[in-house]
Amino acid sequence: MIWRLVTPVCSLPPRTPRSVTRNSSSLLEKLRSPTVSDCSALAALVDEGTIVTAEDDPDLLARHNVDWKREYHGRSTVLLRPRTTAELSGILSYCHVERLGVVPQAGNTGLVGGSVPVADEIIVSVARMNQIHGLDRTSGILTCDAGCILSDLHNYTADRDHLVPIDLGAKGSCMIGGNVSTNAGGQYFYRFGSLKGNVLGLEVVLADGTVLDLTNTNRKDNTGYDLKQLFIGAEGSLGIISKINLSCPRLPSSRNTAFLALENFDAVRRTLRLAKAELGECLAAFEFMDRAILDLVSKSRAIPISMDGSTLYPFYVLVETQGSNGEHDSEKMATFLERAMSTLDVVDGILSQDIQQVEEMWAIREACNPAVASEGRVYKYDISIPVSDYYEIVEEMKSRLGPARPDALVVNWGHVIDSNLHFNVTTPGMFEEDPEIVSLIEPYLFESVVRRKGSISAEHGLGQCKNEYLGTLAKSPTAVSKMRAIKQLFDPHYILSPGKYLPAK
């Protein structure tokens, strides 16, 4: 085959990421662009169809060059889709020797541009590494490849009376390798904990092609440093995850879900404390939504409770229990609701009567992202903030944005039980980023979060959006210097995700 590299054409105007000019140019200067000769050499290492250029499929290449928000655009001319660990190893070994930048990519559903090229790095997608190797029903340990779609894993484990301990709105397209690489959270974080606690083993291909076998089906292993933890949440900056051993609990035989309305956020806080006290070990989720976001959701989906049939309450929460004894769990939920109503903190609500109603309530929560995306340009921020200040930061940002930009609508939802807030601002106009809006939000929002002892990234990582703030707001200089030392050890030529994750030197 004759290779001809062509810069892909994206269908939307490219947005220059705010971090590119600051922190990526020096790193990219040390790397080189892929050539026709590189394509031929790489093609010899992999099966047919693994390598894609603009000449082969410009539309496919263009889709891999842009994130789902169409905010970050790369200029990659080469996409590689290996099927096996051996192919992935050969690809990275070649790129390491030849100083070719590599961007690992899974489902590409993140918010911070972590899986999109900064310039013309090679995209390495794990989408075709999607084999489910099996579930041990006795131990509850699932073994699968990094490219498995999360919803497919949900279905596979459910058929075997187990569940995957992470659930996301993007589960129909996100992949478990990306979930692990960003240490994704989701609505059941409180119940099952983080992926750092549920991933038992990993297989990782390092920057030089070395295959690091950390696969483990033992729940207890105190031999040596726990190296796998370095790769969970590292966003592909130290190596590319190829295989995963994941602890999967048994499916609950009982689920109860309540959709509740509240008049103020103090009532939300008190109801959260009450839920922890009354529901105890079976409390699985406590999701929060404000009126602004449900006003948008209500355009396409009915909200089951409102003040007068049309006016929504200021705040809503979705509370779920999961357990193994339906009668016991139902009694606990009934006691909780009785007490919550008696305090007048919960002013209205409904309780699911069957699994269909459970799913209908969750469908409202999962409609938040599509609803805000349909309104116009969205500025999305994933932050963690103490519950004591959870909504105060929203009010502060409304006061900051309102006088200058009355067209900016602030809408919010999140996993309030683990302090995770999804802060969103939307303005009319689908594609153009407004520099004034950005300047009003950043870095003010991040500074405000840190001032309240929160985190500027709760679930989606740093990517090329927040990496510059790692050393100035999130971590100490000493901590960042140790991170650089780890990066130097695993990726001495900085070929993996150049210009991302770590701040500029």
FIKOL-665090 format. One record per residue (C-alpha): residue in one letter; x, y, z. Coordinates in steps of 0.05 Angstrom, whole numbers. Layout:
<rs>
 residuo   east  north     up
       a      X      Y      Z
...
</rs>
This chain:
<rs>
 residuo   east  north     up
       m      0      0      0
       i     24     71    -16
       w     17    116     46
       r      1    189     37
       l     -7    229    100
       v    -60    283     97
       t    -80    329    154
       p   -151    309    173
       v   -207    358    161
       c   -254    366    220
       s   -326    387    206
       l   -326    440    260
       p   -280    499    271
       p   -221    477    314
       r   -214    505    383
       t   -143    518    406
       p   -139    488    476
       r   -120    540    528
       s    -61    498    552
       v    -28    486    484
       t     12    550    477
       r     35    547    549
       n     57    476    562
       s     60    432    501
       s    105    466    450
       s    171    450    485
       l    152    377    493
       l    127    370    422
       e    190    401    394
       k    229    341    421
       l    183    294    383
       r    174    289    309
       s    114    281    263
       p     99    212    233
       t    121    202    161
       v    102    155    105
       s    162    113    124
       d    135    107    195
       c     68     84    169
       s    102     29    129
       a    143      7    188
       l     84      6    234
       a     41    -31    184
       a     93    -87    184
       l     83    -95    259
       v      7   -103    260
       d    -51   -137    226
       e    -86   -107    166
       g   -135    -53    184
       t    -97    -33    247
       i    -68     30    217
       v   -114     85    189
       t    -94    149    154
       a   -135    205    123
       e   -125    172     56
       d   -158    108     83
       d   -216    138    122
       p   -215    213    133
       d   -282    213    170
       l   -259    161    220
       l   -193    197    231
       a   -230    263    241
       r   -276    233    293
       h   -216    209    333
       n   -185    278    329
       v   -241    312    368
       d   -273    302    436
       w   -347    290    445
       k   -359    362    465
       r   -323    384    401
       e   -280    429    443
       y   -211    399    433
       h   -185    385    363
       g   -121    350    344
       r    -85    344    277
       s    -64    271    279
       t    -53    239    212
       v    -46    168    238
       l    -94    125    278
       l    -73     57    304
       r   -124      6    329
       p    -86    -55    355
       r   -123   -119    372
       t    -72   -151    419
       t    -23   -134    473
       a     33   -157    427
       e     12   -108    373
       l      7    -52    424
       s     76    -69    450
       g    106    -67    380
       i     74      1    366
       l    100     33    429
       s    169      3    421
       y    175     34    352
       c    148    102    374
       h    195    102    434
       v    256     91    390
       e    233    139    336
       r    209    194    384
       l    138    195    360
       g     85    223    406
       v     27    177    425
       v    -42    193    451
       p    -78    134    483
       q   -152    135    469
       a   -210     93    495
       g   -283    117    489
       n   -262    190    484
       t   -318    213    531
       g   -276    256    578
       l   -284    330    591
       v   -212    355    593
       g   -182    336    526
       g   -140    280    554
       s   -153    231    497
       v   -147    281    439
       p    -81    300    406
       v    -51    368    420
       a    -19    369    351
       d     -3    310    305
       e     14    255    354
       i     -5    184    335
       i    -72    163    364
       v    -72     93    393
       s   -143     68    405
       v   -157      7    448
       a   -227      0    418
       r   -211    -67    384
       m   -179    -96    447
       n   -248   -114    473
       q   -248   -186    494
       i   -282   -207    559
       h   -240   -263    586
       g   -289   -286    640
       l   -319   -276    709
       d   -302   -322    767
       r   -369   -328    801
       t   -338   -353    866
       s   -290   -295    875
       g   -329   -244    834
       i   -268   -224    795
       l   -277   -202    722
       t   -220   -204    672
       c   -227   -163    609
       d   -190   -121    558
       a   -185    -46    563
       g   -229    -33    502
       c   -291    -65    531
       i   -350    -17    532
       l   -376     -6    602
       s   -448    -24    586
       d   -426    -89    554
       l   -391   -107    619
       h   -453    -88    658
       n   -495   -136    615
       y   -443   -191    619
       t   -437   -190    694
       a   -512   -180    705
       d   -525   -245    667
       r   -480   -278    718
       d   -513   -246    780
       h   -458   -194    790
       l   -447   -120    775
       v   -391    -75    754
       p   -377    -27    812
       i   -379     35    768
       d   -439     65    732
       l   -436    126    688
       g   -483    163    642
       a   -433    151    585
       k   -432     76    597
       g   -458     62    527
       s   -394     89    496
       c   -340     96    549
       m   -290     39    557
       i   -264      7    620
       g   -192     23    602
       g   -209     97    600
       n   -249     91    664
       v   -190     61    700
       s   -140    110    668
       t   -181    169    695
       n   -203    134    760
       a   -274    151    740
       g   -326    156    796
       g   -400    155    780
       q   -464    151    820
       y   -447     90    862
       f   -379    114    886
       y   -405    119    958
       r   -430     47    956
       f   -371     12    922
       g   -314     61    928
       s   -265     83    874
       l   -234     42    819
       k   -169     46    858
       g   -201      1    909
       n   -236    -46    860
       v   -181    -58    808
       l   -142   -119    832
       g    -94   -125    774
       l    -72    -93    709
       e    -32   -109    647
       v      3    -46    622
       v     46    -33    561
       l     99     18    578
       a    125     73    533
       d    184     30    508
       g    138    -29    492
       t    153    -69    555
       v     93   -109    578
       l     85   -100    653
       d     44   -159    680
       l      9   -137    744
       t    -51   -181    733
       n    -75   -209    799
       t   -137   -246    822
       n   -117   -245    895
       r   -155   -196    938
       k    -97   -194    987
       d    -26   -185    963
       n     26   -149   1005
       t     87   -165    963
       g    126   -103    942
       y    103    -36    917
       d     32    -35    890
       l     53    -11    821
       k    -16    -17    790
       q    -39     43    831
       l      9     87    792
       f    -31     74    727
       i   -101     84    757
       g   -117    157    745
       a    -52    171    707
       e    -91    184    643
       g    -44    142    600
       s     16    185    616
       l     58    127    644
       g     34     69    601
       i    -27     42    564
       i    -72     -6    603
       s    -88    -68    562
       k   -121   -116    611
       i   -158   -109    677
       n   -177   -153    736
       l   -238   -121    769
       s   -274   -139    833
       c   -349   -145    819
       p   -400   -151    876
       r   -463   -193    872
       l   -524   -161    843
       p   -571   -133    896
       s   -637   -170    902
       s   -670   -108    929
       r   -670    -36    901
       n   -712     21    928
       t   -709     90    897
       a   -741    155    920
       f   -745    220    881
       l   -752    278    931
       a   -763    353    929
       l   -733    403    977
       e   -739    479    986
       n   -667    497   1002
       f   -597    467   1003
       d   -593    466   1079
       a   -651    416   1074
       v   -610    375   1024
       r   -552    372   1074
       r   -597    351   1132
       t   -631    299   1089
       l   -564    271   1069
       r   -544    264   1142
       l   -611    231   1157
       a   -603    182   1098
       k   -535    160   1124
       a   -563    150   1194
       e   -628    114   1175
       l   -608     75   1113
       g   -538     57   1136
       e   -507     -3   1101
       c   -558     -5   1045
       l   -551     68   1022
       a   -523     65    952
       a   -533    133    920
       f   -554    204    938
       e   -557    246    874
       f   -571    321    871
       m   -603    364    818
       d   -624    437    821
       r   -685    469    789
       a   -644    501    733
       i   -622    434    704
       l   -689    400    713
       d   -723    459    677
       l   -681    437    617
       v   -693    363    628
       s   -768    376    632
       k   -768    398    559
       s   -760    326    538
       r   -778    285    599
       a   -833    291    651
       i   -811    309    722
       p   -857    269    768
       i   -865    320    824
       s   -873    395    822
       m   -905    451    862
       d   -967    460    819
       g   -960    415    760
       s   -912    461    723
       t   -867    500    772
       l   -810    458    797
       y   -782    458    867
       p   -714    491    879
       f   -678    425    893
       y   -686    350    882
       v   -649    289    906
       l   -651    217    882
       v   -639    167    938
       e   -627     93    926
       t   -617     33    971
       q   -589    -34    949
       g   -590    -97    990
       s   -606   -170    997
       n   -670   -168   1038
       g   -727   -132   1005
       e   -772   -128   1066
       h   -716   -102   1110
       d   -693    -50   1059
       s   -765    -26   1046
       e   -776    -16   1120
       k   -713     25   1126
       m   -732     68   1067
       a   -802     79   1095
       t   -773    100   1162
       f   -725    148   1128
       l   -779    180   1086
       e   -826    187   1145
       r   -774    223   1185
       a   -752    266   1126
       m   -823    288   1114
       s   -837    300   1188
       t   -778    349   1192
       l   -808    387   1132
       d   -740    383   1097
       v   -771    338   1043
       v   -833    374   1019
       d   -855    324    965
       g   -832    258    936
       i   -847    191    904
       l   -822    121    919
       s   -810     70    865
       q   -858     11    864
       d   -821    -33    815
       i   -756    -36    775
       q   -787      2    717
       q   -800     62    762
       v   -729     57    788
       e   -703     62    717
       e   -750    119    701
       m   -723    159    760
       w   -651    146    740
       a   -668    166    668
       i   -684    236    694
       r   -616    241    727
       e   -580    213    666
       a   -617    263    621
       c   -580    321    653
       n   -520    319    606
       p   -559    313    541
       a   -607    367    564
       v   -554    419    578
       a   -517    400    514
       s   -579    415    473
       e   -584    487    498
       g   -522    516    466
       r   -449    523    484
       v   -433    487    549
       y   -375    501    596
       k   -369    439    639
       y   -331    432    704
       d   -322    371    747
       i   -302    392    817
       s   -303    364    887
       i   -323    409    945
       p   -341    398   1018
       v   -416    390   1027
       s   -415    449   1074
       d   -397    494   1015
       y   -427    452    960
       y   -480    501    934
       e   -448    564    962
       i   -398    561    905
       v   -455    557    856
       e   -486    620    885
       e   -419    654    883
       m   -409    638    810
       k   -479    661    793
       s   -464    728    826
       r   -399    733    786
       l   -429    714    719
       g   -498    747    724
       p   -481    821    720
       a   -431    813    664
       r   -467    758    624
       p   -541    753    638
       d   -547    704    580
       a   -504    653    618
       l   -547    600    651
       v   -515    563    710
       v   -542    492    719
       n   -518    440    768
       w   -523    367    789
       g   -477    317    821
       h   -461    262    869
       v   -470    304    932
       i   -459    244    977
       d   -385    243    956
       s   -379    319    947
       n   -375    316    871
       l   -409    375    836
       h   -420    379    761
       f   -419    454    751
       n   -444    475    682
       v   -453    542    647
       t   -490    545    581
       t   -498    602    532
       p   -536    607    465
       g   -495    586    404
       m   -472    516    394
       f   -399    516    375
       e   -363    581    389
       e   -327    587    455
       d   -335    656    486
       p   -269    682    515
       e   -307    728    562
       i   -344    670    593
       v   -280    630    600
       s   -244    688    633
       l   -301    697    683
       i   -299    623    702
       e   -225    606    699
       p   -184    607    741
       y   -232    640    789
       l   -274    576    798
       f   -212    533    811
       e   -184    584    861
       s   -251    585    896
       v   -253    509    900
       v   -183    505    929
       r   -199    561    978
       r   -256    516   1003
       k   -207    457   1008
       g   -238    421    949
       s   -208    390    886
       i   -208    420    816
       s   -218    351    787
       a   -264    300    819
       e   -274    249    763
       h   -250    269    694
       g   -176    283    708
       l   -130    338    683
       g   -118    326    609
       q    -98    389    572
       c   -150    432    608
       k   -128    432    680
       n    -56    407    679
       e    -27    477    687
       y    -63    484    753
       l    -33    420    781
       g     29    454    808
       t     -3    521    825
       l    -68    501    859
       a    -75    426    867
       k     -9    399    892
       s     55    423    924
       p    119    435    884
       t    150    376    920
       a     93    330    900
       v     96    353    828
       s    172    342    826
       k    161    270    849
       m    108    260    796
       r    159    284    744
       a    209    234    770
       i    159    178    761
       k    143    202    691
       q    217    204    674
       l    225    133    699
       f    168    103    658
       d    169    149    597
       p    238    181    591
       h    225    211    522
       y    156    237    541
       i    122    204    482
       l     58    188    519
       s      6    243    521
       p     56    300    511
       g     30    368    535
       k    -20    337    583
       y    -28    315    655
       l     36    346    683
       p     45    422    680
       a     99    455    639
       k    169    455    668
</rs>
